[in-house]
Amino acid sequence: MSTPVTIGFDIGGTNMRAGAITEAGNIIDSTATEAPHDADELQEGIVRIVNKFRADHCIGAVGLAIAGFLDPDCEIVRFAPHLPWRDRHARAELQAALGVPVRLEHDANAAAWGEYKFGGAQGHDNWVLFALGTGIGATLMQDGNIYRGAFGTAPEFGHIQVVPHGRPCACGKRGCLERYCSGTALEQTARELLADNPITTSILSDHPELTGKTVMDAARQSDPIATAAVTSIAEWLGLALSMVVDILDPGMILIGGGMSADHDVYLPQATEIMAANIVGSGYRPVPTVSTAKLGGNAGMIGVADLARQLFIDKNQQK
């Protein structure tokens, strides 16, 4: 009998990706599809994908990395801003449907665990992950463990209100950090700058599809609007990181998520702003700021490793 693999899912508001992952953290098979916007259809889609993997692999467990609030035992999806699940007992329902152990985890926590075990955070026990993409995910690793807080929702840095009555956020509040420091925020900032500066020549003016990525690419070409938008993102990120350092004193900060691919455009400036704004600047150690190594696969790999422990525990109980 072949060694069982674990199926790791990274479920976002637009797409969901899944991979068959070995004990060493290697992805040996993968697939991606659009994420359904109906709660039952989302669950049925997960089951279909797992059953397709079963045709070629022996499956020991399944892990789901989800952007949202889970209960402290990681069994119930309480609220996911970009997904249709609300108070969904997803773990029990999926275990009944699949017949294997299932692990749920916050997507940023899953990515952090992947980086801790197999990526850029190996050897570091006290550090913070900032996952910059459509929104902001964050994880605090404390003494080699994921810190969850009293009710399992920590840390939600992305939804700290930084601008009272500011931009509306998918979480229901206004002025959240992720509305000013994320891929979505970069796109919106660029659009606002274009509207406010109609006579400024910009290659973004006639771009058929304005996205965070196109703004990053334009900034590399010294486009004035794109450069201003990226500068705004860098300033917000730098200030946010300085607050994290003042409160938590991490040994390292890892930048992950989709925006980490363009870290050279904004991260040097953000790091300088962070260092200049921490308490005792110039008289205290400054944490290393670097980028994640596993890229967009960190969540899948991390939640698969966490789920694998359930399979191991189940076999030890036999």
Phi and psi restraints in degrees (value plus and minus 20) as a CYANA .aco file:
   2 SER   PHI     -91.1   -51.1
   2 SER   PSI     135.7   175.7
   3 THR   PHI     -86.5   -46.5
   3 THR   PSI     109.1   149.1
   4 PRO   PHI     -83.0   -43.0
   4 PRO   PSI     123.4   163.4
   5 VAL   PHI    -122.1   -82.1
   5 VAL   PSI     146.1   186.1
   6 THR   PHI    -131.9   -91.9
   6 THR   PSI     118.1   158.1
   7 ILE   PHI    -113.4   -73.4
   7 ILE   PSI     100.2   140.2
   8 GLY   PHI    -128.1   -88.1
   8 GLY   PSI     110.2   150.2
   9 PHE   PHI    -129.6   -89.6
   9 PHE   PSI     119.4   159.4
  10 ASP   PHI    -137.6   -97.6
  10 ASP   PSI      86.0   126.0
  11 ILE   PHI    -125.9   -85.9
  11 ILE   PSI      92.1   132.1
  12 GLY   PHI    -127.4   -87.4
  12 GLY   PSI     159.3   199.3
  13 GLY   PHI     -89.9   -49.9
  13 GLY   PSI     -42.8    -2.8
  14 THR   PHI    -128.2   -88.2
  14 THR   PSI     -67.4   -27.4
  15 ASN   PHI    -147.8  -107.8
  15 ASN   PSI     138.5   178.5
  16 MET   PHI    -148.9  -108.9
  16 MET   PSI     115.0   155.0
  17 ARG   PHI    -138.1   -98.1
  17 ARG   PSI     128.3   168.3
  18 ALA   PHI    -162.3  -122.3
  18 ALA   PSI     128.0   168.0
  19 GLY   PHI    -162.6  -122.6
  19 GLY   PSI     128.4   168.4
  20 ALA   PHI    -109.6   -69.6
  20 ALA   PSI      99.1   139.1
  21 ILE   PHI    -145.1  -105.1
  21 ILE   PSI     114.1   154.1
  22 THR   PHI    -103.5   -63.5
  22 THR   PSI     153.5   193.5
  23 GLU   PHI     -82.1   -42.1
  23 GLU   PSI     -47.3    -7.3
  24 ALA   PHI    -104.6   -64.6
  24 ALA   PSI     -17.6    22.4
  25 GLY   PHI      64.7   104.7
  25 GLY   PSI      -2.2    37.8
  26 ASN   PHI    -114.1   -74.1
  26 ASN   PSI     115.5   155.5
  27 ILE   PHI    -109.3   -69.3
  27 ILE   PSI      96.7   136.7
  28 ILE   PHI    -125.4   -85.4
  28 ILE   PSI     -28.1    11.9
  29 ASP   PHI    -181.1  -141.1
  29 ASP   PSI     128.0   168.0
  30 SER   PHI    -175.5  -135.5
  30 SER   PSI     142.8   182.8
  31 THR   PHI    -174.4  -134.4
  31 THR   PSI     143.2   183.2
  32 ALA   PHI    -168.3  -128.3
  32 ALA   PSI     127.4   167.4
  33 THR   PHI    -174.5  -134.5
  33 THR   PSI     148.1   188.1
  34 GLU   PHI     -90.7   -50.7
  34 GLU   PSI     120.2   160.2
  35 ALA   PHI    -100.5   -60.5
  35 ALA   PSI     101.0   141.0
  36 PRO   PHI     -82.2   -42.2
  36 PRO   PSI     131.3   171.3
  37 HIS   PHI    -119.2   -79.2
  37 HIS   PSI     -18.0    22.0
  38 ASP   PHI    -122.9   -82.9
  38 ASP   PSI     117.9   157.9
  39 ALA   PHI     -79.8   -39.8
  39 ALA   PSI     -68.1   -28.1
  40 ASP   PHI     -88.9   -48.9
  40 ASP   PSI     -58.4   -18.4
  41 GLU   PHI     -84.8   -44.8
  41 GLU   PSI     -54.6   -14.6
  42 LEU   PHI     -82.6   -42.6
  42 LEU   PSI     -66.2   -26.2
  43 GLN   PHI     -85.3   -45.3
  43 GLN   PSI     -61.8   -21.8
  44 GLU   PHI     -83.4   -43.4
  44 GLU   PSI     -56.7   -16.7
  45 GLY   PHI     -84.3   -44.3
  45 GLY   PSI     -58.8   -18.8
  46 ILE   PHI     -82.8   -42.8
  46 ILE   PSI     -65.0   -25.0
  47 VAL   PHI     -81.8   -41.8
  47 VAL   PSI     -63.1   -23.1
  48 ARG   PHI     -80.3   -40.3
  48 ARG   PSI     -63.6   -23.6
  49 ILE   PHI     -84.0   -44.0
  49 ILE   PSI     -64.3   -24.3
  50 VAL   PHI     -81.1   -41.1
  50 VAL   PSI     -63.1   -23.1
  51 ASN   PHI     -85.5   -45.5
  51 ASN   PSI     -51.5   -11.5
  52 LYS   PHI     -86.5   -46.5
  52 LYS   PSI     -60.9   -20.9
  53 PHE   PHI     -82.7   -42.7
  53 PHE   PSI     -51.8   -11.8
  54 ARG   PHI     -81.9   -41.9
  54 ARG   PSI     -43.3    -3.3
  55 ALA   PHI     -84.8   -44.8
  55 ALA   PSI     -46.0    -6.0
  56 ASP   PHI    -142.0  -102.0
  56 ASP   PSI     -28.7    11.3
  57 HIS   PHI    -159.0  -119.0
  57 HIS   PSI     128.5   168.5
  58 CYS   PHI    -105.3   -65.3
  58 CYS   PSI     101.3   141.3
  59 ILE   PHI    -125.4   -85.4
  59 ILE   PSI     106.3   146.3
  60 GLY   PHI    -115.4   -75.4
  60 GLY   PSI     -52.8   -12.8
  61 ALA   PHI    -183.2  -143.2
  61 ALA   PSI     147.4   187.4
  62 VAL   PHI    -151.9  -111.9
  62 VAL   PSI     116.0   156.0
  63 GLY   PHI    -143.6  -103.6
  63 GLY   PSI     121.1   161.1
  64 LEU   PHI    -141.8  -101.8
  64 LEU   PSI     100.4   140.4
  65 ALA   PHI    -115.3   -75.3
  65 ALA   PSI     100.0   140.0
  66 ILE   PHI    -148.5  -108.5
  66 ILE   PSI     116.1   156.1
  67 ALA   PHI    -105.1   -65.1
  67 ALA   PSI      75.3   115.3
  68 GLY   PHI     151.7   191.7
  68 GLY   PSI    -197.2  -157.2
  69 PHE   PHI    -109.3   -69.3
  69 PHE   PSI     110.3   150.3
  70 LEU   PHI    -132.0   -92.0
  70 LEU   PSI     140.2   180.2
  71 ASP   PHI     -91.9   -51.9
  71 ASP   PSI     146.2   186.2
  72 PRO   PHI     -78.4   -38.4
  72 PRO   PSI     -46.1    -6.1
  73 ASP   PHI    -111.0   -71.0
  73 ASP   PSI     -15.9    24.1
  74 CYS   PHI      36.0    76.0
  74 CYS   PSI      25.5    65.5
  75 GLU   PHI    -136.9   -96.9
  75 GLU   PSI     -46.6    -6.6
  76 ILE   PHI    -141.7  -101.7
  76 ILE   PSI     111.5   151.5
  77 VAL   PHI    -105.0   -65.0
  77 VAL   PSI      83.9   123.9
  78 ARG   PHI     -92.8   -52.8
  78 ARG   PSI     -68.1   -28.1
  79 PHE   PHI    -179.3  -139.3
  79 PHE   PSI     108.4   148.4
  80 ALA   PHI    -151.3  -111.3
  80 ALA   PSI      88.7   128.7
  81 PRO   PHI     -74.3   -34.3
  81 PRO   PSI     -54.8   -14.8
  82 HIS   PHI    -126.1   -86.1
  82 HIS   PSI     -12.4    27.6
  83 LEU   PHI    -146.3  -106.3
  83 LEU   PSI     140.1   180.1
  84 PRO   PHI    -103.8   -63.8
  84 PRO   PSI     -20.2    19.8
  85 TRP   PHI    -101.2   -61.2
  85 TRP   PSI     111.6   151.6
  86 ARG   PHI    -155.5  -115.5
  86 ARG   PSI     100.4   140.4
  87 ASP   PHI      29.3    69.3
  87 ASP   PSI      25.1    65.1
  88 ARG   PHI    -113.6   -73.6
  88 ARG   PSI     105.3   145.3
  89 HIS   PHI    -101.5   -61.5
  89 HIS   PSI      43.8    83.8
  90 ALA   PHI     -85.8   -45.8
  90 ALA   PSI     -57.6   -17.6
  91 ARG   PHI     -83.7   -43.7
  91 ARG   PSI     -70.8   -30.8
  92 ALA   PHI     -83.4   -43.4
  92 ALA   PSI     -61.6   -21.6
  93 GLU   PHI     -85.5   -45.5
  93 GLU   PSI     -61.7   -21.7
  94 LEU   PHI     -92.7   -52.7
  94 LEU   PSI     -57.0   -17.0
  95 GLN   PHI     -82.4   -42.4
  95 GLN   PSI     -59.3   -19.3
  96 ALA   PHI     -85.9   -45.9
  96 ALA   PSI     -57.4   -17.4
  97 ALA   PHI     -96.7   -56.7
  97 ALA   PSI     -51.7   -11.7
  98 LEU   PHI    -121.9   -81.9
  98 LEU   PSI     -45.0    -5.0
  99 GLY   PHI      55.2    95.2
  99 GLY   PSI      -3.2    36.8
 100 VAL   PHI    -154.4  -114.4
 100 VAL   PSI     140.1   180.1
 101 PRO   PHI     -80.8   -40.8
 101 PRO   PSI     122.7   162.7
 102 VAL   PHI    -146.0  -106.0
 102 VAL   PSI     115.7   155.7
 103 ARG   PHI    -138.5   -98.5
 103 ARG   PSI     110.4   150.4
 104 LEU   PHI    -122.9   -82.9
 104 LEU   PSI     123.8   163.8
 105 GLU   PHI    -173.0  -133.0
 105 GLU   PSI     126.0   166.0
 106 HIS   PHI     -78.7   -38.7
 106 HIS   PSI     118.8   158.8
 107 ASP   PHI     -81.1   -41.1
 107 ASP   PSI     -59.6   -19.6
 108 ALA   PHI     -87.8   -47.8
 108 ALA   PSI     -58.2   -18.2
 109 ASN   PHI     -82.7   -42.7
 109 ASN   PSI     -61.3   -21.3
 110 ALA   PHI     -83.0   -43.0
 110 ALA   PSI     -64.0   -24.0
 111 ALA   PHI     -83.7   -43.7
 111 ALA   PSI     -60.8   -20.8
 112 ALA   PHI     -83.0   -43.0
 112 ALA   PSI     -61.1   -21.1
 113 TRP   PHI     -85.3   -45.3
 113 TRP   PSI     -59.3   -19.3
 114 GLY   PHI     -80.6   -40.6
 114 GLY   PSI     -64.3   -24.3
 115 GLU   PHI     -87.1   -47.1
 115 GLU   PSI     -55.2   -15.2
 116 TYR   PHI     -87.0   -47.0
 116 TYR   PSI     -61.0   -21.0
 117 LYS   PHI    -104.8   -64.8
 117 LYS   PSI     -56.9   -16.9
 118 PHE   PHI    -150.1  -110.1
 118 PHE   PSI     -25.8    14.2
 119 GLY   PHI    -143.5  -103.5
 119 GLY   PSI    -155.0  -115.0
 120 GLY   PHI     -95.7   -55.7
 120 GLY   PSI     -28.7    11.3
 121 ALA   PHI    -127.3   -87.3
 121 ALA   PSI      -8.7    31.3
 122 GLN   PHI     -79.9   -39.9
 122 GLN   PSI     111.8   151.8
 123 GLY   PHI      69.9   109.9
 123 GLY   PSI     -22.8    17.2
 124 HIS   PHI    -133.1   -93.1
 124 HIS   PSI     106.0   146.0
 125 ASP   PHI    -122.6   -82.6
 125 ASP   PSI     -38.9     1.1
 126 ASN   PHI    -148.3  -108.3
 126 ASN   PSI      81.8   121.8
 127 TRP   PHI    -180.0  -140.0
 127 TRP   PSI     151.2   191.2
 128 VAL   PHI    -148.0  -108.0
 128 VAL   PSI     117.6   157.6
 129 LEU   PHI    -125.1   -85.1
 129 LEU   PSI     109.7   149.7
 130 PHE   PHI    -131.1   -91.1
 130 PHE   PSI      93.5   133.5
 131 ALA   PHI    -121.0   -81.0
 131 ALA   PSI      88.4   128.4
 132 LEU   PHI    -121.1   -81.1
 132 LEU   PSI      98.1   138.1
 133 GLY   PHI    -171.4  -131.4
 133 GLY   PSI    -147.9  -107.9
 134 THR   PHI     -77.0   -37.0
 134 THR   PSI     -59.9   -19.9
 135 GLY   PHI    -148.9  -108.9
 135 GLY   PSI    -171.4  -131.4
 136 ILE   PHI    -147.1  -107.1
 136 ILE   PSI     103.5   143.5
 137 GLY   PHI    -126.6   -86.6
 137 GLY   PSI     135.2   175.2
 138 ALA   PHI    -168.9  -128.9
 138 ALA   PSI     129.6   169.6
 139 THR   PHI    -161.2  -121.2
 139 THR   PSI     119.9   159.9
 140 LEU   PHI    -129.5   -89.5
 140 LEU   PSI      99.7   139.7
 141 MET   PHI    -118.2   -78.2
 141 MET   PSI     101.8   141.8
 142 GLN   PHI    -143.3  -103.3
 142 GLN   PSI      95.1   135.1
 143 ASP   PHI      33.4    73.4
 143 ASP   PSI      19.4    59.4
 144 GLY   PHI      60.1   100.1
 144 GLY   PSI     -10.6    29.4
 145 ASN   PHI    -144.0  -104.0
 145 ASN   PSI     129.7   169.7
 146 ILE   PHI     -92.4   -52.4
 146 ILE   PSI     102.4   142.4
 147 TYR   PHI    -106.2   -66.2
 147 TYR   PSI     105.0   145.0
 148 ARG   PHI    -131.7   -91.7
 148 ARG   PSI     -36.5     3.5
 149 GLY   PHI      63.3   103.3
 149 GLY   PSI     159.5   199.5
 150 ALA   PHI     -86.2   -46.2
 150 ALA   PSI     -51.7   -11.7
 151 PHE   PHI    -138.8   -98.8
 151 PHE   PSI      -8.7    31.3
 152 GLY   PHI      62.8   102.8
 152 GLY   PSI      -7.8    32.2
 153 THR   PHI    -128.5   -88.5
 153 THR   PSI     -23.2    16.8
 154 ALA   PHI     -97.6   -57.6
 154 ALA   PSI     133.9   173.9
 155 PRO   PHI    -121.0   -81.0
 155 PRO   PSI     116.0   156.0
 156 GLU   PHI    -125.1   -85.1
 156 GLU   PSI      44.0    84.0
 157 PHE   PHI     -79.3   -39.3
 157 PHE   PSI     -55.3   -15.3
 158 GLY   PHI     -84.4   -44.4
 158 GLY   PSI     -40.4    -0.4
 159 HIS   PHI    -131.6   -91.6
 159 HIS   PSI       0.6    40.6
 160 ILE   PHI     -93.9   -53.9
 160 ILE   PSI     110.4   150.4
 161 GLN   PHI     -95.9   -55.9
 161 GLN   PSI      98.8   138.8
 162 VAL   PHI    -130.1   -90.1
 162 VAL   PSI     -37.2     2.8
 163 VAL   PHI    -152.5  -112.5
 163 VAL   PSI      80.3   120.3
 164 PRO   PHI     -75.2   -35.2
 164 PRO   PSI     113.0   153.0
 165 HIS   PHI      41.7    81.7
 165 HIS   PSI       8.2    48.2
 166 GLY   PHI    -104.5   -64.5
 166 GLY   PSI    -172.4  -132.4
 167 ARG   PHI     -80.2   -40.2
 167 ARG   PSI     119.1   159.1
 168 PRO   PHI     -87.6   -47.6
 168 PRO   PSI     124.2   164.2
 169 CYS   PHI    -137.0   -97.0
 169 CYS   PSI     134.2   174.2
 170 ALA   PHI     -83.2   -43.2
 170 ALA   PSI     -39.7     0.3
 171 CYS   PHI     -95.7   -55.7
 171 CYS   PSI     -32.4     7.6
 172 GLY   PHI      87.3   127.3
 172 GLY   PSI     -34.8     5.2
 173 LYS   PHI    -111.8   -71.8
 173 LYS   PSI    -198.3  -158.3
 174 ARG   PHI    -147.4  -107.4
 174 ARG   PSI     126.3   166.3
 175 GLY   PHI      57.8    97.8
 175 GLY   PSI       1.8    41.8
 176 CYS   PHI     -88.4   -48.4
 176 CYS   PSI     131.8   171.8
 177 LEU   PHI     -73.2   -33.2
 177 LEU   PSI     -61.4   -21.4
 178 GLU   PHI     -87.7   -47.7
 178 GLU   PSI     -33.5     6.5
 179 ARG   PHI    -101.3   -61.3
 179 ARG   PSI     -24.9    15.1
 180 TYR   PHI    -145.6  -105.6
 180 TYR   PSI     -26.5    13.5
 181 CYS   PHI    -168.1  -128.1
 181 CYS   PSI      55.6    95.6
 182 SER   PHI    -187.9  -147.9
 182 SER   PSI     155.7   195.7
 183 GLY   PHI     -82.7   -42.7
 183 GLY   PSI     -61.3   -21.3
 184 THR   PHI     -84.0   -44.0
 184 THR   PSI     -60.6   -20.6
 185 ALA   PHI     -84.9   -44.9
 185 ALA   PSI     -58.1   -18.1
 186 LEU   PHI     -82.0   -42.0
 186 LEU   PSI     -64.0   -24.0
 187 GLU   PHI     -82.2   -42.2
 187 GLU   PSI     -66.4   -26.4
 188 GLN   PHI     -85.0   -45.0
 188 GLN   PSI     -60.9   -20.9
 189 THR   PHI     -81.7   -41.7
 189 THR   PSI     -61.7   -21.7
 190 ALA   PHI     -83.4   -43.4
 190 ALA   PSI     -61.8   -21.8
 191 ARG   PHI     -83.0   -43.0
 191 ARG   PSI     -62.0   -22.0
 192 GLU   PHI     -85.3   -45.3
 192 GLU   PSI     -60.0   -20.0
 193 LEU   PHI     -85.9   -45.9
 193 LEU   PSI     -58.4   -18.4
 194 LEU   PHI     -82.6   -42.6
 194 LEU   PSI     -62.3   -22.3
 195 ALA   PHI     -88.0   -48.0
 195 ALA   PSI     -55.1   -15.1
 196 ASP   PHI    -102.6   -62.6
 196 ASP   PSI     -35.1     4.9
 197 ASN   PHI    -150.7  -110.7
 197 ASN   PSI      43.7    83.7
 198 PRO   PHI     -84.2   -44.2
 198 PRO   PSI     -42.1    -2.1
 199 ILE   PHI    -113.0   -73.0
 199 ILE   PSI     -24.5    15.5
 200 THR   PHI     -96.8   -56.8
 200 THR   PSI     108.7   148.7
 201 THR   PHI     -94.7   -54.7
 201 THR   PSI     104.4   144.4
 202 SER   PHI    -165.9  -125.9
 202 SER   PSI     118.1   158.1
 203 ILE   PHI     -89.6   -49.6
 203 ILE   PSI     -32.1     7.9
 204 LEU   PHI    -100.4   -60.4
 204 LEU   PSI     -37.1     2.9
 205 SER   PHI     -77.8   -37.8
 205 SER   PSI     -60.9   -20.9
 206 ASP   PHI    -131.4   -91.4
 206 ASP   PSI      -1.0    39.0
 207 HIS   PHI     -91.5   -51.5
 207 HIS   PSI     109.3   149.3
 208 PRO   PHI     -88.0   -48.0
 208 PRO   PSI     -46.5    -6.5
 209 GLU   PHI    -160.9  -120.9
 209 GLU   PSI      76.4   116.4
 210 LEU   PHI    -104.7   -64.7
 210 LEU   PSI      97.4   137.4
 211 THR   PHI    -153.0  -113.0
 211 THR   PSI     151.9   191.9
 212 GLY   PHI     -77.5   -37.5
 212 GLY   PSI     -58.5   -18.5
 213 LYS   PHI     -86.3   -46.3
 213 LYS   PSI     -62.4   -22.4
 214 THR   PHI     -86.5   -46.5
 214 THR   PSI     -53.0   -13.0
 215 VAL   PHI     -86.9   -46.9
 215 VAL   PSI     -63.0   -23.0
 216 MET   PHI     -79.3   -39.3
 216 MET   PSI     -66.0   -26.0
 217 ASP   PHI     -82.5   -42.5
 217 ASP   PSI     -59.3   -19.3
 218 ALA   PHI     -87.9   -47.9
 218 ALA   PSI     -55.5   -15.5
 219 ALA   PHI     -83.9   -43.9
 219 ALA   PSI     -53.4   -13.4
 220 ARG   PHI     -84.4   -44.4
 220 ARG   PSI     -43.6    -3.6
 221 GLN   PHI    -116.1   -76.1
 221 GLN   PSI      -5.9    34.1
 222 SER   PHI      43.5    83.5
 222 SER   PSI       7.6    47.6
 223 ASP   PHI     -83.2   -43.2
 223 ASP   PSI     111.2   151.2
 224 PRO   PHI     -84.7   -44.7
 224 PRO   PSI     -60.7   -20.7
 225 ILE   PHI     -88.5   -48.5
 225 ILE   PSI     -66.2   -26.2
 226 ALA   PHI     -83.1   -43.1
 226 ALA   PSI     -61.1   -21.1
 227 THR   PHI     -82.4   -42.4
 227 THR   PSI     -61.6   -21.6
 228 ALA   PHI     -85.5   -45.5
 228 ALA   PSI     -59.0   -19.0
 229 ALA   PHI     -85.6   -45.6
 229 ALA   PSI     -64.5   -24.5
 230 VAL   PHI     -85.0   -45.0
 230 VAL   PSI     -58.9   -18.9
 231 THR   PHI     -80.1   -40.1
 231 THR   PSI     -60.7   -20.7
 232 SER   PHI     -81.6   -41.6
 232 SER   PSI     -64.5   -24.5
 233 ILE   PHI     -82.0   -42.0
 233 ILE   PSI     -64.2   -24.2
 234 ALA   PHI     -82.5   -42.5
 234 ALA   PSI     -59.8   -19.8
 235 GLU   PHI     -84.6   -44.6
 235 GLU   PSI     -65.8   -25.8
 236 TRP   PHI     -83.2   -43.2
 236 TRP   PSI     -62.9   -22.9
 237 LEU   PHI     -83.6   -43.6
 237 LEU   PSI     -65.3   -25.3
 238 GLY   PHI     -79.8   -39.8
 238 GLY   PSI     -63.6   -23.6
 239 LEU   PHI     -86.0   -46.0
 239 LEU   PSI     -60.9   -20.9
 240 ALA   PHI     -82.9   -42.9
 240 ALA   PSI     -63.0   -23.0
 241 LEU   PHI     -85.5   -45.5
 241 LEU   PSI     -55.7   -15.7
 242 SER   PHI     -83.7   -43.7
 242 SER   PSI     -57.1   -17.1
 243 MET   PHI     -86.0   -46.0
 243 MET   PSI     -61.1   -21.1
 244 VAL   PHI     -81.5   -41.5
 244 VAL   PSI     -62.7   -22.7
 245 VAL   PHI     -84.5   -44.5
 245 VAL   PSI     -64.1   -24.1
 246 ASP   PHI     -82.2   -42.2
 246 ASP   PSI     -56.9   -16.9
 247 ILE   PHI    -104.6   -64.6
 247 ILE   PSI     -61.1   -21.1
 248 LEU   PHI    -130.0   -90.0
 248 LEU   PSI     -41.1    -1.1
 249 ASP   PHI      32.4    72.4
 249 ASP   PSI      34.4    74.4
 250 PRO   PHI     -94.5   -54.5
 250 PRO   PSI     136.4   176.4
 251 GLY   PHI    -101.6   -61.6
 251 GLY   PSI     -41.9    -1.9
 252 MET   PHI    -173.4  -133.4
 252 MET   PSI     129.2   169.2
 253 ILE   PHI    -142.1  -102.1
 253 ILE   PSI     106.8   146.8
 254 LEU   PHI    -129.9   -89.9
 254 LEU   PSI     110.0   150.0
 255 ILE   PHI    -121.1   -81.1
 255 ILE   PSI      98.5   138.5
 256 GLY   PHI    -143.8  -103.8
 256 GLY   PSI    -181.7  -141.7
 257 GLY   PHI      62.1   102.1
 257 GLY   PSI     156.4   196.4
 258 GLY   PHI     -80.0   -40.0
 258 GLY   PSI     -52.1   -12.1
 259 MET   PHI     -93.0   -53.0
 259 MET   PSI     -34.5     5.5
 260 SER   PHI     -85.6   -45.6
 260 SER   PSI     -41.5    -1.5
 261 ALA   PHI     -84.6   -44.6
 261 ALA   PSI     -44.6    -4.6
 262 ASP   PHI    -129.9   -89.9
 262 ASP   PSI       9.7    49.7
 263 HIS   PHI     -78.7   -38.7
 263 HIS   PSI     -49.1    -9.1
 264 ASP   PHI     -85.5   -45.5
 264 ASP   PSI     -39.6     0.4
 265 VAL   PHI     -99.8   -59.8
 265 VAL   PSI     -57.0   -17.0
 266 TYR   PHI    -144.4  -104.4
 266 TYR   PSI     -43.9    -3.9
 267 LEU   PHI     -90.0   -50.0
 267 LEU   PSI     -58.5   -18.5
 268 PRO   PHI     -76.9   -36.9
 268 PRO   PSI     -63.8   -23.8
 269 GLN   PHI     -85.7   -45.7
 269 GLN   PSI     -63.5   -23.5
 270 ALA   PHI     -82.1   -42.1
 270 ALA   PSI     -59.3   -19.3
 271 THR   PHI     -85.2   -45.2
 271 THR   PSI     -60.5   -20.5
 272 GLU   PHI     -82.6   -42.6
 272 GLU   PSI     -62.6   -22.6
 273 ILE   PHI     -85.3   -45.3
 273 ILE   PSI     -61.0   -21.0
 274 MET   PHI     -78.2   -38.2
 274 MET   PSI     -71.3   -31.3
 275 ALA   PHI     -82.6   -42.6
 275 ALA   PSI     -54.3   -14.3
 276 ALA   PHI     -96.0   -56.0
 276 ALA   PSI     -38.7     1.3
 277 ASN   PHI    -130.5   -90.5
 277 ASN   PSI     -20.5    19.5
 278 ILE   PHI     -96.2   -56.2
 278 ILE   PSI     132.9   172.9
 279 VAL   PHI     -84.0   -44.0
 279 VAL   PSI     112.4   152.4
 280 GLY   PHI      57.1    97.1
 280 GLY   PSI       4.6    44.6
 281 SER   PHI     -72.8   -32.8
 281 SER   PSI     109.2   149.2
 282 GLY   PHI      72.4   112.4
 282 GLY   PSI     -30.8     9.2
 283 TYR   PHI    -147.0  -107.0
 283 TYR   PSI      -6.8    33.2
 284 ARG   PHI    -165.5  -125.5
 284 ARG   PSI     139.5   179.5
 285 PRO   PHI     -84.3   -44.3
 285 PRO   PSI     122.3   162.3
 286 VAL   PHI    -129.1   -89.1
 286 VAL   PSI     107.9   147.9
 287 PRO   PHI     -83.8   -43.8
 287 PRO   PSI     128.9   168.9
 288 THR   PHI     -87.1   -47.1
 288 THR   PSI     116.1   156.1
 289 VAL   PHI    -135.2   -95.2
 289 VAL   PSI      99.0   139.0
 290 SER   PHI    -160.5  -120.5
 290 SER   PSI     159.0   199.0
 291 THR   PHI    -126.3   -86.3
 291 THR   PSI     132.0   172.0
 292 ALA   PHI     -83.2   -43.2
 292 ALA   PSI     131.0   171.0
 293 LYS   PHI    -119.9   -79.9
 293 LYS   PSI     -41.4    -1.4
 294 LEU   PHI    -111.6   -71.6
 294 LEU   PSI     -23.1    16.9
 295 GLY   PHI      39.4    79.4
 295 GLY   PSI    -162.9  -122.9
 296 GLY   PHI     -91.4   -51.4
 296 GLY   PSI     -25.2    14.8
 297 ASN   PHI    -111.6   -71.6
 297 ASN   PSI     -24.9    15.1
 298 ALA   PHI     -78.6   -38.6
 298 ALA   PSI     -62.5   -22.5
 299 GLY   PHI     -84.1   -44.1
 299 GLY   PSI     -66.0   -26.0
 300 MET   PHI     -80.6   -40.6
 300 MET   PSI     -67.0   -27.0
 301 ILE   PHI     -85.8   -45.8
 301 ILE   PSI     -62.6   -22.6
 302 GLY   PHI     -86.0   -46.0
 302 GLY   PSI     -67.3   -27.3
 303 VAL   PHI     -90.0   -50.0
 303 VAL   PSI     -48.7    -8.7
 304 ALA   PHI     -85.5   -45.5
 304 ALA   PSI     -61.0   -21.0
 305 ASP   PHI     -85.9   -45.9
 305 ASP   PSI     -60.4   -20.4
 306 LEU   PHI     -85.0   -45.0
 306 LEU   PSI     -59.9   -19.9
 307 ALA   PHI     -88.1   -48.1
 307 ALA   PSI     -53.1   -13.1
 308 ARG   PHI     -78.9   -38.9
 308 ARG   PSI     -54.7   -14.7
 309 GLN   PHI     -82.6   -42.6
 309 GLN   PSI     -52.2   -12.2
 310 LEU   PHI     -84.2   -44.2
 310 LEU   PSI     -60.5   -20.5
 311 PHE   PHI     -84.6   -44.6
 311 PHE   PSI     -62.1   -22.1
 312 ILE   PHI     -83.4   -43.4
 312 ILE   PSI     -65.8   -25.8
 313 ASP   PHI     -81.9   -41.9
 313 ASP   PSI     -59.3   -19.3
 314 LYS   PHI     -83.3   -43.3
 314 LYS   PSI     -62.7   -22.7
 315 ASN   PHI     -89.1   -49.1
 315 ASN   PSI     -54.3   -14.3
 316 GLN   PHI     -88.8   -48.8
 316 GLN   PSI     -44.2    -4.2
 317 GLN   PHI    -102.2   -62.2
 317 GLN   PSI     -32.3     7.7
